[in-house]
Amino acid sequence: MERAQRFSVRLNCSAVQQQLNLFEDNPAMLQLCEEANLASLCRGPLVMGFFNQS
């Protein structure tokens, strides 16, 4: 989170990649993205196929 905050003030920063899914929530990072007008690239949003129904 601290690294993302430092990165967010740079001129060329437009997105932050983070682990975000049903088991790993990160509201502070989402808040930072909203406040700094950054895109949030979510890694593993479907928990790497954990909820695969096949």
mmCIF file as Biopython writes it, N, C-alpha, C and O atoms, coordinates in Angstrom:
data_model
#
loop_
_atom_site.group_PDB
_atom_site.id
_atom_site.type_symbol
_atom_site.label_atom_id
_atom_site.label_alt_id
_atom_site.label_comp_id
_atom_site.label_asym_id
_atom_site.label_entity_id
_atom_site.label_seq_id
_atom_site.pdbx_PDB_ins_code
_atom_site.Cartn_x
_atom_site.Cartn_y
_atom_site.Cartn_z
_atom_site.occupancy
_atom_site.B_iso_or_equiv
_atom_site.auth_seq_id
_atom_site.auth_asym_id
_atom_site.pdbx_PDB_model_num
ATOM 1   N N  . MET A ? 1  ? 0.820   -1.182  0.000   1.0 0.0 1  A 1 
ATOM 2   C CA . MET A ? 1  ? 0.000   0.000   0.000   1.0 0.0 1  A 1 
ATOM 3   C C  . MET A ? 1  ? 0.873   1.258   0.000   1.0 0.0 1  A 1 
ATOM 4   O O  . MET A ? 1  ? 0.588   2.216   -0.719  1.0 0.0 1  A 1 
ATOM 5   N N  . GLU A ? 2  ? 1.923   1.250   0.799   1.0 0.0 2  A 1 
ATOM 6   C CA . GLU A ? 2  ? 2.808   2.414   0.881   1.0 0.0 2  A 1 
ATOM 7   C C  . GLU A ? 2  ? 3.481   2.683   -0.464  1.0 0.0 2  A 1 
ATOM 8   O O  . GLU A ? 2  ? 3.602   3.835   -0.880  1.0 0.0 2  A 1 
ATOM 9   N N  . ARG A ? 3  ? 3.912   1.635   -1.133  1.0 0.0 3  A 1 
ATOM 10  C CA . ARG A ? 3  ? 4.549   1.798   -2.448  1.0 0.0 3  A 1 
ATOM 11  C C  . ARG A ? 3  ? 3.558   2.366   -3.461  1.0 0.0 3  A 1 
ATOM 12  O O  . ARG A ? 3  ? 3.923   3.207   -4.284  1.0 0.0 3  A 1 
ATOM 13  N N  . ALA A ? 4  ? 2.332   1.918   -3.405  1.0 0.0 4  A 1 
ATOM 14  C CA . ALA A ? 4  ? 1.309   2.424   -4.325  1.0 0.0 4  A 1 
ATOM 15  C C  . ALA A ? 4  ? 1.033   3.898   -4.063  1.0 0.0 4  A 1 
ATOM 16  O O  . ALA A ? 4  ? 0.818   4.662   -5.004  1.0 0.0 4  A 1 
ATOM 17  N N  . GLN A ? 5  ? 1.036   4.304   -2.808  1.0 0.0 5  A 1 
ATOM 18  C CA . GLN A ? 5  ? 0.829   5.712   -2.484  1.0 0.0 5  A 1 
ATOM 19  C C  . GLN A ? 5  ? 1.951   6.574   -3.053  1.0 0.0 5  A 1 
ATOM 20  O O  . GLN A ? 5  ? 1.693   7.631   -3.628  1.0 0.0 5  A 1 
ATOM 21  N N  . ARG A ? 6  ? 3.186   6.129   -2.897  1.0 0.0 6  A 1 
ATOM 22  C CA . ARG A ? 6  ? 4.320   6.881   -3.443  1.0 0.0 6  A 1 
ATOM 23  C C  . ARG A ? 6  ? 4.260   6.917   -4.973  1.0 0.0 6  A 1 
ATOM 24  O O  . ARG A ? 6  ? 4.560   7.941   -5.586  1.0 0.0 6  A 1 
ATOM 25  N N  . PHE A ? 7  ? 3.879   5.815   -5.572  1.0 0.0 7  A 1 
ATOM 26  C CA . PHE A ? 7  ? 3.798   5.719   -7.027  1.0 0.0 7  A 1 
ATOM 27  C C  . PHE A ? 7  ? 2.662   6.578   -7.582  1.0 0.0 7  A 1 
ATOM 28  O O  . PHE A ? 7  ? 2.787   7.134   -8.673  1.0 0.0 7  A 1 
ATOM 29  N N  . SER A ? 8  ? 1.571   6.691   -6.852  1.0 0.0 8  A 1 
ATOM 30  C CA . SER A ? 8  ? 0.377   7.381   -7.344  1.0 0.0 8  A 1 
ATOM 31  C C  . SER A ? 8  ? 0.582   8.865   -7.593  1.0 0.0 8  A 1 
ATOM 32  O O  . SER A ? 8  ? -0.168  9.462   -8.365  1.0 0.0 8  A 1 
ATOM 33  N N  . VAL A ? 9  ? 1.569   9.474   -6.966  1.0 0.0 9  A 1 
ATOM 34  C CA . VAL A ? 9  ? 1.794   10.909  -7.156  1.0 0.0 9  A 1 
ATOM 35  C C  . VAL A ? 9  ? 2.680   11.205  -8.372  1.0 0.0 9  A 1 
ATOM 36  O O  . VAL A ? 9  ? 2.868   12.366  -8.735  1.0 0.0 9  A 1 
ATOM 37  N N  . ARG A ? 10 ? 3.209   10.187  -8.982  1.0 0.0 10 A 1 
ATOM 38  C CA . ARG A ? 10 ? 4.049   10.383  -10.171 1.0 0.0 10 A 1 
ATOM 39  C C  . ARG A ? 10 ? 3.188   10.730  -11.379 1.0 0.0 10 A 1 
ATOM 40  O O  . ARG A ? 10 ? 2.021   10.348  -11.464 1.0 0.0 10 A 1 
ATOM 41  N N  . LEU A ? 11 ? 3.772   11.438  -12.278 1.0 0.0 11 A 1 
ATOM 42  C CA . LEU A ? 11 ? 3.060   11.945  -13.441 1.0 0.0 11 A 1 
ATOM 43  C C  . LEU A ? 11 ? 2.540   10.834  -14.353 1.0 0.0 11 A 1 
ATOM 44  O O  . LEU A ? 11 ? 1.429   10.943  -14.873 1.0 0.0 11 A 1 
ATOM 45  N N  . ASN A ? 12 ? 3.309   9.780   -14.556 1.0 0.0 12 A 1 
ATOM 46  C CA . ASN A ? 12 ? 2.937   8.734   -15.506 1.0 0.0 12 A 1 
ATOM 47  C C  . ASN A ? 12 ? 2.180   7.568   -14.885 1.0 0.0 12 A 1 
ATOM 48  O O  . ASN A ? 12 ? 1.984   6.551   -15.550 1.0 0.0 12 A 1 
ATOM 49  N N  . CYS A ? 13 ? 1.759   7.680   -13.667 1.0 0.0 13 A 1 
ATOM 50  C CA . CYS A ? 13 ? 1.035   6.593   -13.009 1.0 0.0 13 A 1 
ATOM 51  C C  . CYS A ? 13 ? -0.432  6.610   -13.438 1.0 0.0 13 A 1 
ATOM 52  O O  . CYS A ? 13 ? -1.110  7.629   -13.315 1.0 0.0 13 A 1 
ATOM 53  N N  . SER A ? 14 ? -0.912  5.477   -13.940 1.0 0.0 14 A 1 
ATOM 54  C CA . SER A ? 14 ? -2.311  5.422   -14.357 1.0 0.0 14 A 1 
ATOM 55  C C  . SER A ? 14 ? -3.053  4.209   -13.807 1.0 0.0 14 A 1 
ATOM 56  O O  . SER A ? 14 ? -4.283  4.165   -13.852 1.0 0.0 14 A 1 
ATOM 57  N N  . ALA A ? 15 ? -2.313  3.217   -13.285 1.0 0.0 15 A 1 
ATOM 58  C CA . ALA A ? 15 ? -2.970  1.998   -12.800 1.0 0.0 15 A 1 
ATOM 59  C C  . ALA A ? 15 ? -2.133  1.332   -11.712 1.0 0.0 15 A 1 
ATOM 60  O O  . ALA A ? 15 ? -0.916  1.501   -11.639 1.0 0.0 15 A 1 
ATOM 61  N N  . VAL A ? 16 ? -2.825  0.575   -10.878 1.0 0.0 16 A 1 
ATOM 62  C CA . VAL A ? 16 ? -2.187  -0.210  -9.826  1.0 0.0 16 A 1 
ATOM 63  C C  . VAL A ? 16 ? -2.711  -1.638  -9.953  1.0 0.0 16 A 1 
ATOM 64  O O  . VAL A ? 16 ? -3.919  -1.858  -10.044 1.0 0.0 16 A 1 
ATOM 65  N N  . GLN A ? 17 ? -1.795  -2.605  -9.957  1.0 0.0 17 A 1 
ATOM 66  C CA . GLN A ? 17 ? -2.196  -4.006  -10.000 1.0 0.0 17 A 1 
ATOM 67  C C  . GLN A ? 17 ? -2.170  -4.548  -8.579  1.0 0.0 17 A 1 
ATOM 68  O O  . GLN A ? 17 ? -1.217  -4.322  -7.833  1.0 0.0 17 A 1 
ATOM 69  N N  . GLN A ? 18 ? -3.223  -5.263  -8.215  1.0 0.0 18 A 1 
ATOM 70  C CA . GLN A ? 18 ? -3.320  -5.778  -6.852  1.0 0.0 18 A 1 
ATOM 71  C C  . GLN A ? 18 ? -4.040  -7.121  -6.834  1.0 0.0 18 A 1 
ATOM 72  O O  . GLN A ? 18 ? -4.805  -7.451  -7.741  1.0 0.0 18 A 1 
ATOM 73  N N  . GLN A ? 19 ? -3.780  -7.878  -5.788  1.0 0.0 19 A 1 
ATOM 74  C CA . GLN A ? 19 ? -4.495  -9.127  -5.566  1.0 0.0 19 A 1 
ATOM 75  C C  . GLN A ? 19 ? -5.835  -8.754  -4.948  1.0 0.0 19 A 1 
ATOM 76  O O  . GLN A ? 19 ? -5.885  -8.199  -3.850  1.0 0.0 19 A 1 
ATOM 77  N N  . LEU A ? 20 ? -6.915  -9.056  -5.649  1.0 0.0 20 A 1 
ATOM 78  C CA . LEU A ? 20 ? -8.245  -8.696  -5.165  1.0 0.0 20 A 1 
ATOM 79  C C  . LEU A ? 20 ? -9.235  -9.746  -5.647  1.0 0.0 20 A 1 
ATOM 80  O O  . LEU A ? 20 ? -9.393  -9.950  -6.850  1.0 0.0 20 A 1 
ATOM 81  N N  . ASN A ? 21 ? -9.895  -10.405 -4.717  1.0 0.0 21 A 1 
ATOM 82  C CA . ASN A ? 21 ? -10.890 -11.409 -5.070  1.0 0.0 21 A 1 
ATOM 83  C C  . ASN A ? 21 ? -11.821 -11.614 -3.882  1.0 0.0 21 A 1 
ATOM 84  O O  . ASN A ? 21 ? -11.813 -10.823 -2.940  1.0 0.0 21 A 1 
ATOM 85  N N  . LEU A ? 22 ? -12.611 -12.656 -3.925  1.0 0.0 22 A 1 
ATOM 86  C CA . LEU A ? 22 ? -13.578 -12.895 -2.857  1.0 0.0 22 A 1 
ATOM 87  C C  . LEU A ? 22 ? -12.933 -13.166 -1.503  1.0 0.0 22 A 1 
ATOM 88  O O  . LEU A ? 22 ? -13.535 -12.895 -0.464  1.0 0.0 22 A 1 
ATOM 89  N N  . PHE A ? 23 ? -11.707 -13.701 -1.508  1.0 0.0 23 A 1 
ATOM 90  C CA . PHE A ? 23 ? -11.041 -14.029 -0.257  1.0 0.0 23 A 1 
ATOM 91  C C  . PHE A ? 23 ? -10.072 -12.956 0.207   1.0 0.0 23 A 1 
ATOM 92  O O  . PHE A ? 23 ? -9.757  -12.881 1.394   1.0 0.0 23 A 1 
ATOM 93  N N  . GLU A ? 24 ? -9.596  -12.126 -0.711  1.0 0.0 24 A 1 
ATOM 94  C CA . GLU A ? 24 ? -8.619  -11.091 -0.385  1.0 0.0 24 A 1 
ATOM 95  C C  . GLU A ? 24 ? -9.192  -9.724  -0.777  1.0 0.0 24 A 1 
ATOM 96  O O  . GLU A ? 24 ? -9.137  -9.323  -1.939  1.0 0.0 24 A 1 
ATOM 97  N N  . ASP A ? 25 ? -9.731  -9.037  0.196   1.0 0.0 25 A 1 
ATOM 98  C CA . ASP A ? 25 ? -10.319 -7.725  -0.021  1.0 0.0 25 A 1 
ATOM 99  C C  . ASP A ? 25 ? -9.296  -6.659  0.361   1.0 0.0 25 A 1 
ATOM 100 O O  . ASP A ? 25 ? -8.501  -6.867  1.277   1.0 0.0 25 A 1 
ATOM 101 N N  . ASN A ? 26 ? -9.307  -5.538  -0.321  1.0 0.0 26 A 1 
ATOM 102 C CA . ASN A ? 26 ? -8.357  -4.482  -0.010  1.0 0.0 26 A 1 
ATOM 103 C C  . ASN A ? 26 ? -9.037  -3.120  -0.188  1.0 0.0 26 A 1 
ATOM 104 O O  . ASN A ? 26 ? -8.744  -2.405  -1.145  1.0 0.0 26 A 1 
ATOM 105 N N  . PRO A ? 27 ? -9.934  -2.762  0.718   1.0 0.0 27 A 1 
ATOM 106 C CA . PRO A ? 27 ? -10.663 -1.500  0.564   1.0 0.0 27 A 1 
ATOM 107 C C  . PRO A ? 27 ? -9.772  -0.268  0.600   1.0 0.0 27 A 1 
ATOM 108 O O  . PRO A ? 27 ? -10.096 0.738   -0.032  1.0 0.0 27 A 1 
ATOM 109 N N  . ALA A ? 28 ? -8.663  -0.321  1.319   1.0 0.0 28 A 1 
ATOM 110 C CA . ALA A ? 28 ? -7.761  0.835   1.380   1.0 0.0 28 A 1 
ATOM 111 C C  . ALA A ? 28 ? -7.137  1.098   0.010   1.0 0.0 28 A 1 
ATOM 112 O O  . ALA A ? 28 ? -7.002  2.252   -0.394  1.0 0.0 28 A 1 
ATOM 113 N N  . MET A ? 29 ? -6.757  0.041   -0.704  1.0 0.0 29 A 1 
ATOM 114 C CA . MET A ? 29 ? -6.171  0.214   -2.025  1.0 0.0 29 A 1 
ATOM 115 C C  . MET A ? 29 ? -7.212  0.722   -3.016  1.0 0.0 29 A 1 
ATOM 116 O O  . MET A ? 29 ? -6.905  1.565   -3.858  1.0 0.0 29 A 1 
ATOM 117 N N  . LEU A ? 30 ? -8.430  0.220   -2.925  1.0 0.0 30 A 1 
ATOM 118 C CA . LEU A ? 30 ? -9.494  0.711   -3.794  1.0 0.0 30 A 1 
ATOM 119 C C  . LEU A ? 30 ? -9.787  2.186   -3.530  1.0 0.0 30 A 1 
ATOM 120 O O  . LEU A ? 30 ? -10.056 2.947   -4.460  1.0 0.0 30 A 1 
ATOM 121 N N  . GLN A ? 31 ? -9.734  2.584   -2.272  1.0 0.0 31 A 1 
ATOM 122 C CA . GLN A ? 31 ? -9.927  3.987   -1.913  1.0 0.0 31 A 1 
ATOM 123 C C  . GLN A ? 31 ? -8.815  4.850   -2.508  1.0 0.0 31 A 1 
ATOM 124 O O  . GLN A ? 31 ? -9.083  5.929   -3.038  1.0 0.0 31 A 1 
ATOM 125 N N  . LEU A ? 32 ? -7.574  4.381   -2.422  1.0 0.0 32 A 1 
ATOM 126 C CA . LEU A ? 32 ? -6.449  5.104   -3.009  1.0 0.0 32 A 1 
ATOM 127 C C  . LEU A ? 32 ? -6.649  5.260   -4.515  1.0 0.0 32 A 1 
ATOM 128 O O  . LEU A ? 32 ? -6.428  6.339   -5.063  1.0 0.0 32 A 1 
ATOM 129 N N  . CYS A ? 33 ? -7.062  4.198   -5.177  1.0 0.0 33 A 1 
ATOM 130 C CA . CYS A ? 33 ? -7.297  4.260   -6.619  1.0 0.0 33 A 1 
ATOM 131 C C  . CYS A ? 33 ? -8.375  5.284   -6.953  1.0 0.0 33 A 1 
ATOM 132 O O  . CYS A ? 33 ? -8.247  6.039   -7.916  1.0 0.0 33 A 1 
ATOM 133 N N  . GLU A ? 34 ? -9.414  5.306   -6.169  1.0 0.0 34 A 1 
ATOM 134 C CA . GLU A ? 34 ? -10.494 6.267   -6.407  1.0 0.0 34 A 1 
ATOM 135 C C  . GLU A ? 34 ? -10.008 7.704   -6.191  1.0 0.0 34 A 1 
ATOM 136 O O  . GLU A ? 34 ? -10.275 8.583   -7.009  1.0 0.0 34 A 1 
ATOM 137 N N  . GLU A ? 35 ? -9.307  7.931   -5.107  1.0 0.0 35 A 1 
ATOM 138 C CA . GLU A ? 35 ? -8.845  9.284   -4.778  1.0 0.0 35 A 1 
ATOM 139 C C  . GLU A ? 35 ? -7.800  9.792   -5.771  1.0 0.0 35 A 1 
ATOM 140 O O  . GLU A ? 35 ? -7.785  10.979  -6.096  1.0 0.0 35 A 1 
ATOM 141 N N  . ALA A ? 36 ? -6.933  8.911   -6.252  1.0 0.0 36 A 1 
ATOM 142 C CA . ALA A ? 36 ? -5.853  9.306   -7.157  1.0 0.0 36 A 1 
ATOM 143 C C  . ALA A ? 36 ? -6.238  9.143   -8.625  1.0 0.0 36 A 1 
ATOM 144 O O  . ALA A ? 36 ? -5.415  9.366   -9.513  1.0 0.0 36 A 1 
ATOM 145 N N  . ASN A ? 37 ? -7.494  8.753   -8.882  1.0 0.0 37 A 1 
ATOM 146 C CA . ASN A ? 37 ? -7.991  8.544   -10.238 1.0 0.0 37 A 1 
ATOM 147 C C  . ASN A ? 37 ? -7.138  7.516   -10.990 1.0 0.0 37 A 1 
ATOM 148 O O  . ASN A ? 37 ? -6.714  7.754   -12.121 1.0 0.0 37 A 1 
ATOM 149 N N  . LEU A ? 38 ? -6.894  6.378   -10.348 1.0 0.0 38 A 1 
ATOM 150 C CA . LEU A ? 38 ? -6.105  5.299   -10.922 1.0 0.0 38 A 1 
ATOM 151 C C  . LEU A ? 38 ? -7.004  4.125   -11.291 1.0 0.0 38 A 1 
ATOM 152 O O  . LEU A ? 38 ? -8.023  3.883   -10.643 1.0 0.0 38 A 1 
ATOM 153 N N  . ALA A ? 39 ? -6.622  3.409   -12.325 1.0 0.0 39 A 1 
ATOM 154 C CA . ALA A ? 39 ? -7.297  2.163   -12.654 1.0 0.0 39 A 1 
ATOM 155 C C  . ALA A ? 39 ? -6.800  1.086   -11.691 1.0 0.0 39 A 1 
ATOM 156 O O  . ALA A ? 39 ? -5.647  1.118   -11.259 1.0 0.0 39 A 1 
ATOM 157 N N  . SER A ? 40 ? -7.662  0.146   -11.360 1.0 0.0 40 A 1 
ATOM 158 C CA . SER A ? 40 ? -7.289  -0.969  -10.494 1.0 0.0 40 A 1 
ATOM 159 C C  . SER A ? 40 ? -7.317  -2.254  -11.314 1.0 0.0 40 A 1 
ATOM 160 O O  . SER A ? 40 ? -8.379  -2.690  -11.758 1.0 0.0 40 A 1 
ATOM 161 N N  . LEU A ? 41 ? -6.146  -2.858  -11.512 1.0 0.0 41 A 1 
ATOM 162 C CA . LEU A ? 41 ? -6.046  -4.125  -12.229 1.0 0.0 41 A 1 
ATOM 163 C C  . LEU A ? 41 ? -6.046  -5.242  -11.190 1.0 0.0 41 A 1 
ATOM 164 O O  . LEU A ? 41 ? -5.087  -5.401  -10.434 1.0 0.0 41 A 1 
ATOM 165 N N  . CYS A ? 42 ? -7.117  -6.003  -11.162 1.0 0.0 42 A 1 
ATOM 166 C CA . CYS A ? 42 ? -7.297  -7.021  -10.123 1.0 0.0 42 A 1 
ATOM 167 C C  . CYS A ? 42 ? -6.723  -8.358  -10.569 1.0 0.0 42 A 1 
ATOM 168 O O  . CYS A ? 42 ? -7.109  -8.898  -11.606 1.0 0.0 42 A 1 
ATOM 169 N N  . ARG A ? 43 ? -5.804  -8.881  -9.782  1.0 0.0 43 A 1 
ATOM 170 C CA . ARG A ? 43 ? -5.212  -10.197 -10.035 1.0 0.0 43 A 1 
ATOM 171 C C  . ARG A ? 43 ? -6.069  -11.247 -9.340  1.0 0.0 43 A 1 
ATOM 172 O O  . ARG A ? 43 ? -6.434  -11.085 -8.176  1.0 0.0 43 A 1 
ATOM 173 N N  . GLY A ? 44 ? -6.381  -12.294 -10.033 1.0 0.0 44 A 1 
ATOM 174 C CA . GLY A ? 44 ? -7.105  -13.413 -9.448  1.0 0.0 44 A 1 
ATOM 175 C C  . GLY A ? 44 ? -8.519  -13.099 -9.031  1.0 0.0 44 A 1 
ATOM 176 O O  . GLY A ? 44 ? -8.941  -13.564 -7.972  1.0 0.0 44 A 1 
ATOM 177 N N  . PRO A ? 45 ? -9.297  -12.322 -9.811  1.0 0.0 45 A 1 
ATOM 178 C CA . PRO A ? 45 ? -10.637 -11.951 -9.369  1.0 0.0 45 A 1 
ATOM 179 C C  . PRO A ? 45 ? -11.573 -13.144 -9.191  1.0 0.0 45 A 1 
ATOM 180 O O  . PRO A ? 45 ? -12.529 -13.071 -8.419  1.0 0.0 45 A 1 
ATOM 181 N N  . LEU A ? 46 ? -11.307 -14.232 -9.891  1.0 0.0 46 A 1 
ATOM 182 C CA . LEU A ? 46 ? -12.147 -15.424 -9.772  1.0 0.0 46 A 1 
ATOM 183 C C  . LEU A ? 46 ? -11.475 -16.497 -8.923  1.0 0.0 46 A 1 
ATOM 184 O O  . LEU A ? 46 ? -11.798 -17.678 -9.046  1.0 0.0 46 A 1 
ATOM 185 N N  . VAL A ? 47 ? -10.562 -16.101 -8.080  1.0 0.0 47 A 1 
ATOM 186 C CA . VAL A ? 47 ? -9.850  -16.981 -7.154  1.0 0.0 47 A 1 
ATOM 187 C C  . VAL A ? 47 ? -9.213  -18.149 -7.893  1.0 0.0 47 A 1 
ATOM 188 O O  . VAL A ? 47 ? -9.275  -19.296 -7.451  1.0 0.0 47 A 1 
ATOM 189 N N  . MET A ? 48 ? -8.601  -17.832 -9.029  1.0 0.0 48 A 1 
ATOM 190 C CA . MET A ? 48 ? -7.843  -18.807 -9.829  1.0 0.0 48 A 1 
ATOM 191 C C  . MET A ? 48 ? -8.644  -20.072 -10.131 1.0 0.0 48 A 1 
ATOM 192 O O  . MET A ? 48 ? -8.094  -21.173 -10.098 1.0 0.0 48 A 1 
ATOM 193 N N  . GLY A ? 49 ? -9.933  -19.926 -10.424 1.0 0.0 49 A 1 
ATOM 194 C CA . GLY A ? 49 ? -10.785 -21.052 -10.794 1.0 0.0 49 A 1 
ATOM 195 C C  . GLY A ? 49 ? -11.352 -21.828 -9.629  1.0 0.0 49 A 1 
ATOM 196 O O  . GLY A ? 49 ? -11.932 -22.894 -9.832  1.0 0.0 49 A 1 
ATOM 197 N N  . PHE A ? 50 ? -11.204 -21.328 -8.413  1.0 0.0 50 A 1 
ATOM 198 C CA . PHE A ? 50 ? -11.708 -22.031 -7.233  1.0 0.0 50 A 1 
ATOM 199 C C  . PHE A ? 50 ? -13.195 -22.312 -7.337  1.0 0.0 50 A 1 
ATOM 200 O O  . PHE A ? 50 ? -13.661 -23.357 -6.881  1.0 0.0 50 A 1 
ATOM 201 N N  . PHE A ? 51 ? -13.942 -21.398 -7.927  1.0 0.0 51 A 1 
ATOM 202 C CA . PHE A ? 51 ? -15.386 -21.557 -8.020  1.0 0.0 51 A 1 
ATOM 203 C C  . PHE A ? 51 ? -15.835 -22.128 -9.356  1.0 0.0 51 A 1 
ATOM 204 O O  . PHE A ? 51 ? -16.986 -21.950 -9.756  1.0 0.0 51 A 1 
ATOM 205 N N  . ASN A ? 52 ? -14.931 -22.812 -10.047 1.0 0.0 52 A 1 
ATOM 206 C CA . ASN A ? 52 ? -15.263 -23.440 -11.314 1.0 0.0 52 A 1 
ATOM 207 C C  . ASN A ? 52 ? -16.282 -24.542 -11.060 1.0 0.0 52 A 1 
ATOM 208 O O  . ASN A ? 52 ? -16.066 -25.410 -10.215 1.0 0.0 52 A 1 
ATOM 209 N N  . GLN A ? 53 ? -17.381 -24.507 -11.784 1.0 0.0 53 A 1 
ATOM 210 C CA . GLN A ? 53 ? -18.483 -25.454 -11.535 1.0 0.0 53 A 1 
ATOM 211 C C  . GLN A ? 53 ? -18.379 -26.735 -12.338 1.0 0.0 53 A 1 
ATOM 212 O O  . GLN A ? 53 ? -19.260 -27.588 -12.233 1.0 0.0 53 A 1 
ATOM 213 N N  . SER A ? 54 ? -17.340 -26.900 -13.135 1.0 0.0 54 A 1 
ATOM 214 C CA . SER A ? 54 ? -17.251 -28.121 -13.934 1.0 0.0 54 A 1 
ATOM 215 C C  . SER A ? 54 ? -16.548 -29.223 -13.207 1.0 0.0 54 A 1 
ATOM 216 O O  . SER A ? 54 ? -16.392 -30.318 -13.747 1.0 0.0 54 A 1 
#
